[in-house]
Amino acid sequence: MISSELPEILRMSHRIIVMCEGRITGELTAAEATQEKIMKYATQRKQLVNIEQRLLKSGEATMESTLETDAKIIELFFSYLF
């Protein structure tokens, strides 16, 4: 299910993947999900930008390799979560 209605998401989902500006920013189980946690992940733009800038600065990614950069950002972000 894809929805922006938080009560519907919380009521009908067993796992929730949250995105911000086309990027996955979080994953929650139904047991741990709250509207506040979902909104925290849905507004992660600043953290995503910081991770992207760090990858570009270190030379691990380039602006030309956007798919590769996105994959590294997601991998790095999830490594911070767990």
C-alpha positions as CSV (number, residue, x, y, z in Angstrom):
1,M,0.0,0.0,0.0
2,I,1.2,3.5,-0.8
3,S,-0.4,6.2,1.3
4,S,0.2,9.6,3.0
5,E,-2.7,8.9,5.5
6,L,-0.8,8.0,8.7
7,P,-3.8,6.5,10.5
8,E,-4.4,4.2,7.5
9,I,-0.8,3.2,7.3
10,L,-0.6,2.4,11.0
11,R,-3.9,0.5,10.9
12,M,-3.1,-1.7,7.9
13,S,0.6,-2.3,7.7
14,H,2.9,-4.8,9.3
15,R,6.0,-3.1,7.9
16,I,6.4,0.6,6.9
17,I,9.0,1.9,4.5
18,V,9.3,5.7,4.7
19,M,10.6,7.9,1.9
20,C,11.7,11.5,1.6
21,E,12.2,13.1,-1.8
22,G,12.3,9.8,-3.6
23,R,14.8,8.1,-1.2
24,I,14.1,5.5,1.5
25,T,14.8,7.1,4.8
26,G,13.5,4.5,7.3
27,E,11.9,1.2,7.9
28,L,9.6,0.4,10.9
29,T,7.7,-2.6,12.1
30,A,4.0,-2.1,13.0
31,A,4.9,-2.6,16.7
32,E,7.4,0.3,16.7
33,A,5.7,2.6,14.3
34,T,4.1,5.9,15.5
35,Q,3.0,8.9,13.6
36,E,6.0,10.8,15.2
37,K,8.5,8.2,14.0
38,I,7.1,8.1,10.5
39,M,7.2,11.9,10.3
40,K,10.8,11.9,11.6
41,Y,11.9,9.7,8.7
42,A,9.7,11.6,6.2
43,T,11.5,14.8,7.0
44,Q,15.1,13.5,6.8
45,R,16.3,15.8,4.0
46,K,19.0,17.5,6.0
47,Q,20.6,14.2,7.1
48,L,20.4,12.9,3.5
49,V,22.2,16.0,2.2
50,N,24.9,15.7,4.9
51,I,25.5,12.0,3.9
52,E,25.6,12.8,0.2
53,Q,28.0,15.7,0.8
54,R,30.3,13.4,2.8
55,L,30.3,10.8,0.0
56,L,31.1,13.4,-2.6
57,K,33.8,15.0,-0.6
58,S,35.5,11.6,0.2
59,G,35.4,10.7,-3.5
60,E,33.3,7.6,-2.9
61,A,30.6,9.0,-5.2
62,T,30.3,11.5,-8.1
63,M,27.5,13.6,-9.2
64,E,27.6,11.8,-12.6
65,S,26.9,8.4,-10.9
66,T,23.5,9.3,-9.4
67,L,22.3,5.7,-9.1
68,E,25.5,4.6,-7.5
69,T,25.4,7.6,-5.2
70,D,21.8,6.9,-4.1
71,A,22.6,3.3,-3.4
72,K,25.5,4.3,-1.2
73,I,23.5,6.9,0.6
74,I,20.8,4.4,1.4
75,E,23.4,1.8,2.5
76,L,25.1,4.4,4.7
77,F,21.9,5.7,6.2
78,F,20.7,2.2,7.2
79,S,24.1,1.5,8.7
80,Y,23.5,4.4,11.0
81,L,20.0,3.1,12.0
82,F,21.2,-0.4,13.0
